[in-house]
Amino acid sequence: MSRATFQIDESDGPGVTRAWVLHPEIKSDQDRRAPEPALAEAVALARALPQIEVVGSEVVPLRSVSAGMLFGSGKIKELHDRMEAAEVELVLVDGPVSPVQQRNLEKAWGVKLLDRTGLILEIFSDRAATREGVLQVEMAALNYQRTRLVRAWTHLERQRGGLGFIGGPGETQIEADRRAIDDQLVRLRRQLDKVVKTRALHRAARAKIPYPIVALVGYTNAGKSTLFNRLTGAEVMAKDMLFATLDPTMRSLVLPDGPEIILSDTVGFISDLPTELVAAFRATLEEVLAADIICHVRDISHAETEEQARDVRDILSSLGVAEDTRTFEIWNKLDLLAPEAAEALRARAARDENVLAISAVDGEGLDQLMENIALALQGAMRESELQLGFAEGRKRAWLFEQDVVEEERQTDEGFALKVRWSAHQEALYHRL
């Protein structure tokens, strides 16, 4: 993807961009988050990009939003002086900023500006590794950029296309830019359709080996990739930063005294997820939608762990994950808590069969986690009776390949079978 899509200037090479992070605390917003943790998350988002150096950050209390400038004139002057002294090149606003507000603030401060959506898109563009991930992020970025094509040009200042004698005054530059973006989006959708079809073929191939799917989900930086690596021996990127993992990763894992499973590591969620990225999340979370078990990994040491958990549940619901999907809550990062707090959480988790307190770093609780997953999968097995005709040899052979046949007897019409299988295997059988 062309880096010109975004607003962070890298024209001078690999040098860093000096940035200032602002979290507007809007008093009239009833759903606003606690300002200090929200600012800390915004700073962590900024630091997730190696080319950004955060030289300052602050919460800006607002009684109401100024339609044209976001902030009041006095606060804009105050911030200008502070940022000028710090030689700031980029301002990151933790929240939505309209195109008009962006233009006015950039002019007032003499810097470039990104809102929360733009910053997350920049991170995703930096991290996308698979062909599909790159295409999805580029489409999201173009859709975002399209909304930025709003400028207060005078009626002819940006027009082109001739002198106006033939065919009218021509199209404005904004219209040409919008049309170019729309054309690029059409090309990207065609490319993405091809990639999605390829992934569908791969998924169909995996379905012929119908191991149960266990999906790790959670807020970004909750420790999913560390847990994934610890359980599977894989080497997925796992760092103490937001969105260390973007593209989903799957590995097989044999549970002790249990079945072989497919363990899936997924991109982390975040509050106020940009609408431009919802489709990208949906496409990369197909394994979550098909999962037999979901493990909701939480950073239990985080000050806003409850709010983060609520955001994850809301996103899972919006993605269409079935409410009856068996879910475990994994309270991770016990190693970061004081001994007394960790012991209290262990006691709380012990009272709920669907909650486990662990540390993916030192391995505490992982044996119990795998045992609980094995038991849950065993409990999810069901018995069914099937009648197959003599001509349905393919289905009969498939059942024996999956080792689900408990009993079989021949009848005048074919075969009567008693099978024990998972809901996932039953669904695959009915597709044969």
Secondary structure as UniProt FT lines:
FT   HELIX           3..5
FT   TURN            11..12
FT   STRAND          17..26
FT   TURN            27..28
FT   TURN            30..31
FT   HELIX           35..47
FT   TURN            50..51
FT   STRAND          52..62
FT   TURN            67..69
FT   HELIX           73..85
FT   TURN            86..87
FT   STRAND          90..93
FT   HELIX           99..109
FT   STRAND          112..115
FT   HELIX           116..127
FT   HELIX           131..147
FT   TURN            155..158
FT   TURN            168..169
FT   HELIX           173..207
FT   STRAND          213..219
FT   TURN            220..221
FT   HELIX           224..232
FT   TURN            242..243
FT   STRAND          249..254
FT   TURN            256..257
FT   STRAND          260..265
FT   TURN            271..272
FT   HELIX           275..284
FT   HELIX           286..289
FT   STRAND          293..299
FT   TURN            300..301
FT   TURN            303..304
FT   HELIX           305..319
FT   TURN            323..324
FT   STRAND          326..332
FT   HELIX           334..336
FT   HELIX           339..350
FT   TURN            353..354
FT   STRAND          355..357
FT   TURN            360..362
FT   TURN            364..365
FT   HELIX           366..379
FT   STRAND          382..389
FT   TURN            390..391
FT   HELIX           393..401
FT   TURN            402..403
FT   STRAND          405..410
FT   STRAND          414..421
FT   HELIX           423..431
//
